[in-house]
């Protein structure tokens, strides 16, 4: 049996009876169709018509094929050629019904699958996976079976990428640093009234003390990194429509993690009157009633840089303006963290400065190294924390054909991780990512010279920086370095007291 086998049954309904031309159809099936379905395949390969029958104005076909001429392609070829044959008899093809479509392929039984789009039934038998598809002719014209097979290859690749979600390789360790604290800083800040749980899930209200620390981080970042390296500030959108995530690639798998944004199907007050009346009577928001009247149009900011690319989408950049370096600190990011919420370091709503640089391949790689050295200076001389750096290669890079670049450390991410003394665990609190040509290609941005355009990004999470610093050094300014107190002052503000 071939590594992959396609089987399809279809009914072609025509505008007139096919009985008078059955003999002509027989000749067509035995010779022209046979040649047609082998075209482009190696000897012994291609598609075949296993059975056919005429009944009144319908033609039933059973097709089988290997990977070289897939049955949906075979059906499209037959439809076009039959249309020409039937036209000579003033008959047209009115409709094509797909009665059944099965794909059988070799499969590792250890790779478990859930529900798949356009698949009615999924079976595993003797080292093979059998897909019973739920498709119509329009679906075949959109080449959905081909995309389904590509999806399966991606799932197989994900399972085989060293059995992990990402590859991790240690690059640098700062060495141990003095620690003056062994408690969870979030719990301590709650006790002191520095922070309070907000009304939303995974959301905090930050008092004047922690807010000053956040602003100190931003000033350090501007003075030590952004200003010396020639960055300019921009404001990126914090609502992201589907069109952006389709181009950035996030639409492939972002759905379990985003905060959805929906718009009303209409602003007509009459359409919403019963919803408003229900609340007035019960003092309960009728969520189920609302669900029926809204349209999901995208989500809240998840990865901060994709919305920026619309600013230069479809444009050609002159070579002399490179490199481009911009940053955004204008709002919050949102990720639904499921059951993984903890303190200020794992949240649904968080604050981040997003750094984006664009240039040639050489410029982007070189600048990533500059950023790393600048971060090292901050973490070593100003914050005086204990951290390490690791090269991280996400498995999806293999799917995008970048596995080789990742191995060369040209495309991928350097994660900065710091020890949390109270738990003994390492927390990823900073990154520098080289994204290659992913975003320029996704948003159709070109360079005048025709050379490949690359980009990188680096997200500075203010909550993560605070979680690391306070876990290692504590909440008392006297335990911090003089270099850091230059930005915070020797005393933090005390604004609120409660009776």
N, C-alpha and C positions, 0 to 999 in steps of 0.2 A: 504494500500500500504506500502511496506517496506520502511525504511528510505533511502535506495539506491537501484535502480533498473537498471540492465544492459540488453540491447537488441542488438542482433547482427545477421546479415544476411551474410552468406558466401557461396561461390561456390568453390567446389573442382573439379579441372579438372584432369582427370586420363589418363593413357596411353592406355586404352582400354575401350570398352563399358561396362557399368554397368547393362544394361538391363537383361542379362542372370542370374545375381545373385541378382536381385531385391528382391526376396523372402528371400534370406539369409540376405540381408541388413535390411529387415523388422524385422526379428527375432532379429538381433543385436540391432536395435533401441529400441525395446520393452523391452528387458531385460538387456543384458550386459551394454549397453550404459547408461541406466537409473541408474543402480547401480554405474557405473563409475562416473557419474556426481554428485552423492550425497556423494561420499567418502570424509570424513573429515568435513562434515557439520553436524550441529545438526539436530534432527528430524524435518522434514518439510522444511529444508533449502537446499541450493545447486542450481544447474542449471538443466534446463529441455530443451528437444528438443520440441519446439512448433509445428514445421512443417518440413517436408523434402520431397524431390522429386528427382527422377532420370530421366535424359534426355540424352540419348546417353552415352557419357563418362563423364558427369558432375553429381555431387551430390550437391543439394542445401539444406542448413540448416538454420533454424531460431532458435536461442537460446535465452533463458531468464534466468536471475539468480538474486540472492541477493548478499550480500557482502561476503558470505562464500565460494562460488566457482564462481568466476567471469567468465563471458562468454568467455573472451580470454583464461583463464586457461582451461575452458571446451573445447574450440576448440582445444587447444594443446593436451589435453587428447584424444579427439576423433581422431585427426589426427594420433597419435601414434598407437592407437588400430586398427583403420581402415587400416593402412598400413600393419599390420600383417595379417588382414583378407584378404585384396586384394592380398597380396603376394602369397597366396595359389592358386590364379587364374592367377598368373603372370601378375598382374596389379599393377602399381605404381601411386602415387599421384604426378603429375607434377607441379601443381600450385594451390595456394589458393588465391582467390579474396575476399576482404572484400567489400561487396556491401553497407552495412550501419552498423553503430555502434552508439548507443545512451546510454547516462547515465542520469538518473533522480535521483536527491537527494534533501533532505530537505535543505532549504537555507533561510537565513535572507535577505529579500529584501532590507534592508538598507545598506547591504554590496555590493557596486557597483563593477563591474568587467569590465575590458577592454578586449582587444584581448588576447586570450590564445593560446599557441602553440598546434598544432594538433587539433584545434577545428574549424570546418567550420562554425558553427552557435551556438549562445548562446541565450537561451530563459528563461524567468522567468514566472512561471504560478502557481498561487495559493499556494505560499509558497514553491514552488519547482523550482530548477534550472535544465534545460535540456541542455545537451551538445551533439551536433551532431559532432561526431569526423571525422577527415580526416586522416585515417590511412590505412596502408597496413599490410600484414601478418608479414613482417619483423619488423614493428613497434610494433606489439603485442608481438613478441618474445623478444623484448627489454623491455617489461613491461612498455611501455609509459603510458597506462591508469592508472596504479597504481601510477606512479610518478605524473601524472596530478592531481589525487585525493589528494595526499600528498601536492601538491602545493596549492590546494584549502583550505586544513586544515591550512596551514601556513598563508594564507590570512585571514582566519577566526580568527585565533589566534592573528594576528597583529591588527585586528580591535577591538578585545575584550580586549586587554592588557591595561585595564583602559582607553581606548579611546585615548591613547597618544603614541607617538613614544618611550617614555621612562618614567620610574618612577623616581621622584626627591625627595630626603629627606635631609633636612638640618642637617649637622653634627656639624659644628663649625663656629663661626663668630669671626673675629679678633677684632671687635669693631671699632669705628670711629677713623680716623687718620687725622692729619692736612693736609689740601689741599691748595696748593698755585697756582692753575691754574684752569681755567674753559673753555678753548678753545679746539678745536679738534687738537691734536698734529700733525696729518698728514698735515692739512692745514697750520699749522705754519711752519712745516719743509719744505714744498714746497716753502713758501714765503722766507725762509732763504736760499734756495738752498741746503738744506741737502739731499734731495731726488728728483728724477725726474722720471716721468712715463717712463718706458721702451717701446720698440716697441711692445712688446707682451701684450696680454690682462691680466689684473690682475697681472702685473709684474712691479717692481720698480728697479731703479738703486740707490743704497745706497752710499751716499758720505762718506768722511772720518769720519764725526762726528758720524753718526748713526752706521757706521761700528765699530768704537771704542766702542760704547755702546754694540753692539752685542758681541764683543770679551770680553768685561768686564763680560757679563753674562756667557759666556763660562768658563772664569777663575774662577768665583764664583762657578759655578756648579762643576768644577773639584776639587777645594779646599775644598768646603763645603760638597759635596755629593759623587762624583765619587771616588776620591782618598781615603777618609776615609773608604768607604764601599767596597773597594777592586775591583773596576771595571778596566777592561782592554779595550783599544780601538781597534775596528775593522773597516773595510770599507765594507759596504753593497752595493750591486748593486742598481742602480737607474733606470734601465730598468727592468720591471717585465714581464716575459712571462706568457701566459695563464696557463701553468702547475702549476706555483706557486700559482696563485689566485684560481685555482681549489682546491688545497690542503688546502689553508688557509680559504676557504669559501667565499672569496670576489667575486668569479665568479658568485655567486647567484644574486648579485644586484648592481655591481659596475658600470655598463655601462653608466648611465647618468652623471657620475662624473669624469671619467678618461680622461687623455690626451692619445690618442692612438698612438702607435708606429707602423709604417708600413715599410716593406722592398719592394724594387723593385722586380717584378716577374722575372726580368732578368737584368743583367748589360750590355747586348748587346747594344752598342751605336745605332745600326740600329733600334732597338725597340723603342728608345727614340728620334730618329732624328726629327720626325715631331713635338714633344713637344718642342724641342729646337728651331726648325725653327719658330714655332708659336710665341715664346717669342721674338726672334730676330726681327720679323716683327712688333709685336704689343706692345712690352715692357710690356705685361701682362702675368702673370703666368697662364697657362691653367689648372686650378684646375680640371675641369670635365674630361679632357683628362688624367690627372694624376691618378684620382680615379680608372680608369679602369685598371691601370697597377701596382697597389700596393697591398700588402697583409698585413692585420692587424695581428701582431704577439704578441701583448701585449700592455702594457702601461707604462707611466712614473710612478715613485714611488708615491704611494698614501698613504698607511700605511707603515711605513718605515721598520718594522721588518720582514714581511713575507719572503723577499728574503734571509734573514740571515739563515732561517731554512734549506735551501738546504745544508749548510755547515755541518750539522749533520744528514741530512735526511737518514733514513734507518739504522742508527747506534745504537749500544747499549753502554750506558755510564756506566763506573764503578761508584759505589756508592760514593767512596772516593773523587771524584773530585767535588762533589756538595758542596755548591751551585756554579753555574756558573753566572758570572756577566760581561756583556760586553756593550759597547755603540758605537754609530756611529754618526759622525758629518761631513760626507764627501761630502754632496751635498744637492741639493734642493728636495723638494717634490712638487707634482703638483696635484691640484684638480680643476675641472671645476666647478666654483661656481655659474653658471647660472646668475641670476639677483641680487645675494646677495653680490656683491663686495662693499667693503667700506674701504678706507684708507689703512693702513698697517696691519689692523687686520683681514681682510677677503680678501684673495688673491687667485689667481690661482697658483702662484709660491711662495713658502715660505721656510724658513730655520729652521731646527729643529735638535735638538740633541735627538737621540732615545736611550733609556735605556732599556735593556732587562735582566731579571734575570730568572734563571731556577733552579728548585730544587724539593724537595718533597712538598706535599701540605702544611705542617706546615712551611717549610722554606720560601715558596713563600708568604704565608699570613703574616708571621712575618716580612719579608723584606719590604712588601708594607707599613706596619706601620712605619718602620724605615725611609723609603723615605719620607713619609708624615711629620714626625717630622723634617727632614732635610730641607724640603721645607718651613715649618713654620718658621724655624730659619732665612732663607734667606729673606722671605717676611716681617717678623716682624723686625729683627734687622739690616738687610743690606739695603733693599729697603724701609722699613717703609711704606708699602702700606696697604690699607684697602681691606680685602678679606674675603671670606667665603668658606666653603667646603660643598659639597653635595654628597650623595650616589646616583649614577645613575644606574638604571637597564634597559638596552635596551630590547625592547620587543622580539628581536630575541633569547634571552637566553631561553625564554620559549619554542621556537621552537626546540632548541637544547637540551631540557630536563634539563636545568639548573635553572629553576625557583626557585626550592627549595634552591639551593646553593645561589642564588641571595638574597632570603629572609633572609638567614643566614649571608649575607654580606661576603660570601666566594668567590664568583665569581661576578665580576662587576667592576664598575669604581667610583673612587672618583674624582670629578671635583673641581678645584679651580676656583672661579669666583671673579672678582674684579669690583668695581664700576667705571664707567666712568663719572666724574662730569659734563662734557659738555653735556651729553645726559641723565644722570640719569639711564642709563641701565647697567646691569651686563654683563660682558664679560667672557666667559670661557677661561682661559689663561694657564691652566696646568691640567694634569690629572695623576692619578696612577691607572692602570688597572690590575686586577687579571684575567687572561684568562683561568684558570683551565687547563684541559688537551687538550684544543682545538688544539693548535699547535703541541705538541708532537704526538698526535694521527693522526692529518692531515698529518704530515710528517714522520710518522712511526719511531719515536725516542723512545727508550725504556731504562729502567734502569735495571742494572744487577740483582738487587734483585727481580725484578718483580713488585716493588711498583710503583704506579701511578706517572708519571712525570708531574709536573705543570710548568707554566711560567707566568710571568707578564711583562708589558711594560709601559713605561712612556715617553711621547713625550714632549720635552721642545721646544716650539715655540719661536724663538728669536723675531719675529715681535710682537707676542702677549705680551711677557714680556715688550717690549719697549712701545707698545700702552698703557699698563696699567700704567707703571711707569711715562711716560711723561704726560699722561692725568691727573694724580693725583699730580705730583710734578713740571711739567713744563720742559722747555728746558734749563734753566739756571743751570749749575753745582752748583752754590751757594745754590740752593734750595734742593739739594740732601744731603743725609747723608754723614758724614765723612767716614763711612764704605764703601759706594759705590764709593766715589771719590778716595778711595785707589786703585781702579781698573781702573778708567777712567782718573785720573789726575784732576787737578783743572780747566784746560782749554781744550777745544776740538780743534782738528786741523782745521785750515783754509787754504785750499790749492788753491781753485779756486776763481778767480775774473773775472768778465765779463764787457766789455765796452758797 
